[in-house]
Amino acid sequence: MPAYKLMYFDTKGRAEVIRLAFAAAGQSFEDKRFPLSMEEWQAVKPTIPQKQLPCLQVDGRLIPQSGAIMRYVAREFGLYGDNNDENTRVDVIIGTAEDFLKNAFALRYEKDETKRAELKKDLEENKLPQFFSLLEDILKENNGGDSFFVGEKISLADIMIYDIPDQVGAAAKLPAFPPKLGGLIERVKNHPKIKEYLAKRGD
């Protein structure tokens, strides 16, 4: 079995979906977290592909790009679908999530306080409710919304959708989850291995 080392900063950010995927798979990995002071990272940075984090080391091989890493982990440990149609459905949900995250990133990196307030208001009153409603409709397409986004088992799609409100909720007020989506969030949170990881994380 290869040795896995995930490198990121000491925060959730773009690495948390990957950590959750490892947890769901029951796969141990070294969770290397660089201090936000950045000094240690600056010393290591020249050795990392594309000079950015997260980066996953699999034995001696380095894999950059958070999207590539989370998909690699999902394929490696059965967190994708069982066939091409299901794999595509996972990718559709990930793409939908990534489209929404552009709004969250815009808020995070906006420096102007007036513009930041406008972005936050739009996120809370429009973008988040629209996103949750869209997810509710997509979820209902599989088993009436009473299972997971794809098939009968947890996948990377479920993990990513669980993580988004968890992180966005630190910067904006979340609307109430629609009923099926709320149920999905609870199923992911109570997945035995994820629940164990969250307890260690302090949730």
JOUR-V177722 format. One record per run of one state. SS is the DSSP state (helix for helix, strand for strand, loop for the rest). FROM is the first residue (numbers start at 0). LEN is the number of residues. Records with the same first field share a line. If there is no record, write none. Layout:
SS=FROM-LEN + FROM-LEN
This chain:
loop=0-3 + 9-3 + 25-4 + 34-4 + 47-1 + 51-3 + 58-2 + 64-1 + 76-7 + 109-3 + 140-2 + 145-10 + 168-10 + 189-2 + 201-2
strand=3-6 + 29-5 + 54-4 + 60-4
helix=12-13 + 38-9 + 48-3 + 65-11 + 83-26 + 112-28 + 142-3 + 155-13 + 178-11 + 191-10
